[in-house]
Amino acid sequence: MSKGQTLNMDKPPLGKHFDNLRFVFLISFVFCFSLLLLDYYVAVSDHGIDFLLFHMNGANHEDMQTMPKPSDSSFIFNETADCPEKTIHANQNNVSRVPGEVHKRDYMSPPHLNRDNVGVVANSPSRNLDSCSGQYIYVYDLASRFNEDLLNGCHSLMRWFDMCPYMSNLGLGPKVIEKSKEKVLLEENWYATNQFSLEVIFHNTMKHYKCLTKDSSLASAIYVPYYAGLDVGRYLWGGFNVSTRDASPKELVKWLSQQPEWKRMWGRDHFIVGGRIGWDFRRVTDINDDWGTKLMLLPEARNMSILLIESAGSEENEFAIPYPTYFHPNKDREIFQWQKKMRNVKRPHLFSFAGAPRPASNSSSSSIRNEIIKQCQSSRSCKLLNCHDSHYHNNCNDPVQVTKVFQSSVFCIQPPGDSFTRRSIFDSILAGCIPVFFDPRSAYNQYLWHLPKNGSSYSVYIPVTDVTQKRVMINETLSKVPRSEVLAMRKEIIKLIPRIIYRYPSSRLETVEDAFDIAVKGILGRIEAIKRDTTKVNHSSS
C-alpha cells in the first residue's frame, strides 16, 4: 500500500462511533434542559407567576357617553396675594396612626396579575399582553330605585335644602363663572360641587373607565352603583323609623346574594361607594332614635369593600377617599396650569379658617372650633371666613370665595367638624394651603391611599388639648415654622393636587392619576390581596 493510499483511507470504525455518541449526547442535553425549563415553569406558576404566550381579546369595552346639560351659576370674588418669612420650627412630629395603616397601604401595590408583573415569552410583535389584565371591572345594572330614581327625586334628598342643582352636570353641580377681572380660578371646569355628591361623580366616571367589561367572569372587581348616601340622606332627619331607613339596603343585599357574580367570592370582590361618613351606615341597634342605616352591618355587606369620604376607622373593609372639590379638569394641562398658579400666588395671611362655631358643649370639636375662631379674630395674620353669620353663609358655599381665602393663606386650620374630617381639607390642598390638623383621625388615619404616609411632609399637627387648654397660641406656633419647611410642605401639597381631585367624568387623563384612578387602583389591589390570601388558605388546608 502506497503512502498516498494511506492518506486517503476512511476513518476507523471507532471514529464513526465517536461522532454518533456526540450527537446522542447533544440530543440528551437539549432534552434535559427542556425538562428543567418545564419544571421551572410549573414551580413559578404555583407561585402565581404566569408566562403568557398568546394575546386573547375576550372582553367587551364600554365607553358610555352621557351628554351633560350645563347649568351655569355666577359668583363674585376679590383679590389674593405673599408668603411671610418664618424663623423657628414648631413641633410637628406628634402624629399617630391607627394599627393596620401599613397593611391597608399594601393594598395599593399594583394587582398581582397586572401586565407590569407578568413575564413574557414571545418574539412575535402580534402577541401582546392585554393592557387591562387584572384591571377589568364589571358594573351591576341595578334597579333604578337604587340610583336613578334618587336623582329624579332630588328635591327630597335633603331636608334642609334642594339638592337638584347639585345633581346637574353629572353630579358636579352648577358651573362656576367668575364675573370679576381678578381671576381666582381658571376659566374652565370649576363647579359648585356638593360634598355629598361623590356617589354620582364616581358612577359617572366609572362609565368611562378604560377597562370596563360586560363579561363578569373577566372582572377583577365588581362595582355596585348604589347611591347609599343619597338614599340615607332622605331619612336622617324627620323621625323616620329604622324599617324605612333599612328597606333599600336590605333589598339590595338580598338581590346581590342571588347573583352568580356574588357566589364566586361571596361578595369579597364587590365594592360600593358611599358619599357620606362611615357612621351613617353603621347603626348598631334597631332603636328608632339611633342614627343612620345598618347597611354595612348586614352580613352580606360585611364581605364587600366600601369607599367613603370618612372611614369609621376600625373596620377592615372601609377605605376613605377624598371629598369632591370644586375643580374637575378635562386634561392634564389644566392641572399643570393650576399647579403653576398655586406656586406663584401671593399669600399675605399666615393662616386662615373657614367655618362656623359650634354650640357650647363638653365635646372637643365645639371647644376647639370656638377657640380657633377666637384666636383668629384676635390675630392680624389670620383671615376668617365666618360661616355662621347668615350674611357670610353664601360665601362659605361659594367656590370663588373659599378658594380665594385659602389661596391667600400659608396655613389653613382644619379642626374636626361634625365628624373628624372636613371637605375643607381638600379645598385647602387644592389651593396650595398647608393644612393644620388637631386630631390624627382628620387625615393621617383616613386617606391612606391618597395622602403621604409621612403626615409632617405636608401638614402641621397641633394636639387638640394644647389649644383647648390654651397651652399654645396658633399664631405663635405657625410663625415659628422655618421658611424652608414652609416651602417644602407647600411643594408637597401642590404635588398632591392631582391625587385629591376628581376629573370631569367623561374625560381621561394621560400622565397623572386623579382621586378616582387611585381609588380604583386601591380597590383592585385589595381584592387581589384577598384572592391571594384565600388561595394560600386553600392550599394549606388541602
N, C-alpha and C positions, 0 to 999 in steps of 0.2 A: 504494500500500500504506500503510495507516494505521499510526500508532505502536503501537497495541495489537496489530495483526497482527505487527509486527516482534518484539515481546516474546515472542510465543507460537511463534516459529519453532523447528524441531528443530535439534539441533547439526549443525554442518557435518560432512561425511564424515571429515575429518582427526581430529576429536574422537573419533569412533567407533573409528577405528583405534588411537588412543592408549590407549583402555580395553582393547582386545584385547591390545595389547602389554604392558600392565601385568599382565594375567592370565597371559600366557605367561611373563613374567619371574618371577612368583611361583612358578609351577609348576616352572620351571627351577631356581630357588633351592632349593626343597624337595627336588627330585631330587638335586641336587649335595650338599646337606647329608646326605642319606641315604647317598650313596656314601661320603662322608667318615666317617660313623659306622661303616659296614660295614668300611672299610679299617682304622679304629682297632681294631675288634673282632678282625679277623684278626691284626693286629700283636700285641695283648696276649695273644691265645690262644697264639701261638707262644712267648710267654714264660711259659706255664704258668698264666695267669690266666683263669678261666672265669667267664662270666656265665650263671648257671643260671636258666632260665625256668620250669622245671617241677619239682615235688617228686615224686620217684619212690620208692615203697616196694617194694624188691625183695629185702629181706633178712629172714631168719628170726632173731628174737632169742630167746636162750635164758636161762632163769633156773632152773638145775638145783638142786633142793632136796636137801640131804643132812641127815638128822636125826642130830645128834650124841648120843652116849650118854656123859654126863659121868662121869668117874672122879675123885672128889674126893680130894685129898691134903691133910693138915693140916701147918701149920708154926707153930713157936713163935717169938716175936720180942720185942724190947725197945724202948727209947726213942730219940728223936732230939733234936736241938736246935741256936748263933747265929753270925753272921758276924763274925770278928775284924777290927779295923782294919788297913789296910795303909798304908805310907808311901812307899816308893821303888820306881820302875819297874825291872823286870828286862828284859833284852834279849830280845825276843820276835820279832825280825824275821828271824832266821836260818831261814827256811822255804823250801825249794826245791821245785820242781815238775818232773815229767817232761816232756820235749818232747811236744807234742801235746795237752796238757791243754786248751788253749783250743779246739783242733779237736774234741775229744770233747765239750766243753761245748756247742759249736754244735749238736750233735745234739739238744740239749734244747729248741731252738726248736720251736714247735708245727708239726705236719706242714703242708706247703705247701698242701694242699687242705683244711685244717681250715675249718670254717664261718666262723670269725672272719676268715679271709683271702680270702673269696670275695665278689666284688661281686654284688649282687642287682639284677636289673632286673625288677621285678614290683610291681604295685599291689594285686593280689588277695590278701586275707588267707589264702586257701586254698593259696597257692603258697609253702610254707615250705621252708627248707633241711632236709636230713637232718642231724639233730644228731650222727649218728655218721659223717658223711662224713670219710674219712681216718683213721678210728679203728677200723674193723672188724678183728677178729681171728678167725681160723679155727683151731680146735684139732684136731689129729690124734686119731683114735681108734686108739691104738696097741694092739698085742698086750699082753695082761695081764702078760707076763713083764717088760715094761719099767717097770711101775709097781705095779699092784695086787698082783701075786704077791710083790713085795718086801715089801709091808705085811703080807701074810698070813704071810710067813716072817720076821716081825720079830725073832724070838728069835735069829736068826743074823746080824743086820745088823752087830753089833759084837762083836768077840771078848771084850772086857773086861766088858761089862755088857749087860743086857737092854734093848733099845730099845722093846719093846712098849708100856710105859706112855706113852712119849713120842710114840707114833703115835696115841694116843687124841685125841678132841676135834678131829678134822680136822687133826691134826698139831701142835696146840698143847700137848699133854701134859696131865697131871693138873691139875685146877683147884685153885688155892691158896685155903685157908681159914685165916684168922688166928684163933687161939684166945685171944689176949690182948686186954685192953681198949685197949691202946695201938695205934693204927691207923697202921701204916707205909704200908699200901697202901689203895686204895679197896676197897669191898666186892665189886665185880663185875669180872669179866673179867681176872683175873690167873691165869696158868698157869705151871707148871714146864716151860717150853719148852726143848727141847734145841737147842743151837747148830747142829746139823746137820739140822734139820727144815725148812729153807727150801723145798725142792722140793715137799714135801707141802702146806705152807701156801700157797705160790704157786699150785699147781694147783687147790686147793680154792677159793681166792679167784677165780681165773680163771673158774671155773664160774659165777660170779655177775657177771662183768664185763658192764657195760651194753651193750657193742657187740659181743657175740659174734655170729657168723654161721655158718650151716651151708652157705652158698654160698661156696666158696673163691675164686671169681672176684671177689667183692666185697671180699675181705680185703686190708688194707694190710700185715698181718703174719701169719705162721703160727707157732703155738706148738707145740713138740714136747715133750709132757709125759713125758719120760724122766727117771726118778729116778737120774741118773748118780752122784750122791754116795752114795746108799744102796747102789747096786749095787757100786761100787768098795770101799766100806767093808767089805764082806764078805771082801775078798781082800788088804787091805793088810798084814795080819799072818798068819802061818801058813805061809809058804813056797809060796804058790800061783804056778804058772808064768804066763808072760805070755799064753799061749794062753787060759787060763781067764779071766784078767782082761780080755782084749780081745774075748772072744766076743760079749758083748752089744753093745758099741759097733760092732763090725764088722757084726753082723746088722742093727742099727738103720740105719746109713748105707746099707747095701745096699737095704733096704726103701724108705728115703726117696728114693733116687735113681731108683726105679722109679715114683714117684708123679707124676701130671700136674702137681700143685702145685709140685713140685720143679723141673720143666723150665721153668716160667715164668720164673724168675730164677736157676735152678741153685742154689737154696738161700740166696741172698743176702737173701731176705725171711723166712727162717726164724730162730727163736731158741729157745734151750734154757736151762734154769735148773739150775745145779749148786750143791748145798748144801755144797760143800767149797771149798778153795782151788784156785787155778789149777794149781799144780804137781801136784796129784793126777790131772790129766787130760792131762799133757804129758810122758809118759815118752819119752825120745829113742831109747833103744836097745831091743833085744829080749833083753837080759840079764835073767835071772830075778831077780837080786838088786836090780835097779833098781826104783824106786818108782812105783806108780800104773799108770794105763792110758795109752794113746796116743789117747784119744778125740779130742781137739782137734787132733791132728796128722794125723788121717786126711784125705785130700784133700777128701772131701765136707764134712767138718765145718769145714774152714778157711773155707768160704763162709758158714757160719752165725754168728750172734752168740750169745755165751754170757754169762749173768748169774751172777756168782759172789759168794761172801762175801769173796773176796780175789782180785784180779787179779794175774797174773804180772808185769804192768807193761809188757811190751814188745810185746804183741800188740794189733793194732787192733780185733780182734773180741771182746775180753774187756772186760767192764764190771762193776766191783764195786758191789754193792748191800748195804745193811746186814744184819748178822746179825739173826736174830729176837731180840726181847727178851721180857720176861715179860708185858707189857701188850698186850691185844688188844681194844680198845674196840668197842662196838656203835654208839655215837652220838657226835656231835661234842661234846655237853655233857660227856661223860665225860672227853674230852681237856682241855676248858677247866677242868673241876673239878680235874684232876690238875695242870695248869699253875699254877693258883692256889695249890694246896697247896705246890708246889715254890717259889713266890715267897715264901711266908710261913714255911717251915720254918726252924728254927734250926740253925746249923751250927757246933758248938763246935770241930771239928777243922780245922786249917789244911789238912792233906792226909791222904790215906789210900791204902792199897794192898791189893788183894785178889789173892792169887796165891801161888805156891809157888816156892822156889828151884830152880835148875837145877844138875845135876851139874857139878862144876868142869871146865872145858874152855877152849879158846882162843877160843871163839865170843863175840861181843859180847853176844848175848842172855843167855847164862848169867852173864857178869860184871856186866852192868847190873842184872839182877834181884837178884843176891846183894848188890850194893852198895846197891840201893834198900831191901831188907829190913833190912840192917844200919843204914842211916841212919834208917829209920822206927822201928826198935826203940830207937834212942838218942835219939829226939826225943819230948818230951811232947806236941807238937802234931800227932803222926801217929797214925792209927788203922790197925792192921794186922789184916787178916783172913787168917790163915795157912792156906793150902790144902794144906800139906804134911803137917802133923800129922794123923794119922788121926782124932783126936778132933774136929778142926775141919773135916774134909773135907766132912761133910754140910752144914755151914754155908755153904760156898762153892757148894754146889748148891741152896741154899735161897733162893728169891726174896726172902723177907722179910729174912733176914739180910744178903744182898748189898745190897739196896735201902736198908736201914737204915744201913749203913756209909757208902754214897755220899751219902745224904740228909744225913748229919751232917757232911759234909766240904765245904770250899770248893773244893779241888782234888783230882782223882783221878789217880793216877800210872798211866800206860799205856805200859810198855815193850814191846818186841817179845816175843812168846811163842814157841811152836813155829814160828811164822812171823811176818811183820811185823805182822799185825793181831791183834786180840783181840775176842771178843764183849763183854768188859768195857767197851770204848769206848762202846758203845751203851747198856749198863746205866747207865753214869755219866751220859751225856747225859740219859737218861730221868729220872734222879734230880736233875737240875739242877746236877750237879757238873762243874766246868770240867776238861777232860782236859789232862794234861801229857804231851806226846809227846817222844820222843828220836830218832825216825827219820821222815823225811818220808813213807816208804812205809807207815807205820802208818795214815795217814788222808789227808794232803794230796794224795798222788798216787793215791789209791784211789777215794774216794767222790765223784767229780766231779759227779754228778747230784744228790746228796742233801745235801752239806755246802757251806758258803760257800767261794768261791774264796779269800777272804782268811782264811787259817788263824789269824792273830793276833786275829781278831774273836771267836773262840770258844774259843781254846786257848792254852796256853803251850808254847813249844818250847825244849828244852834239848838241845844236841848230846850224843850218847851218850858221846863221848870226854871231855867235860867232867866227866861223872860217874865214868866208869870210871878216869880218870886223877886223880880227886879234885881237880880244879881248882875245882869248885863244890860247895857243900852245898845240897841241895834245899830244906831248911828255910829257909835264909837267902835263897835266890833267890826263893822264893814269898812270903816275908814282906815283901819289898821291892816287890811289885806294889801300886800305889796302890789305895785302896778304890774310887775312881771307875772304874778299869779293871776291877776285880773285878765291880762291879755291872753294867757294860756287857757284859762277857763272859757273866755269868750270864743277863742279859736275852736275849742272843742264843741261848744254849744252850736256855733254856726255850722260846723261839720255834721252835727246831728240832725239838722233841719230836714233833709230828705227822709230820714227814718221815722219822723213823727207826723208827717203829713200824709193825707190820702189824695192821690191824684184824681183828676176828673175820671169818672168811672169807665167811660168808653175809650180812654187813651191808653197808650203803652209807653213806658219809659225805657230808654235804651241802655244807659250806662249807670244808672243809680237804682237803688231799691227804695220803695216808699214803705209806709207802715203796713199796707196790705201785703206787699211782697214778703216782708219779714214775718208777718203773722202766718202766712201760708207756709213759708219755709219752716217755721217753728212747729206748726201742727203736723206737717209731713214728717219732720224729724221725730216728734213724739210718738206718732203712730208706728213708724218704722222701729223705734226702740221697743215699743210694746210687742211688736211682732217678733223681734229677736229674742226678747225675754221669754215669750211664750214658746218659741221653738226650743230654747235651752231647757225649759222645764219639761217639755215633752220628751226631749232626748234623754234627759237624766232619769225620767221615770220609766222609760222603756227598757 
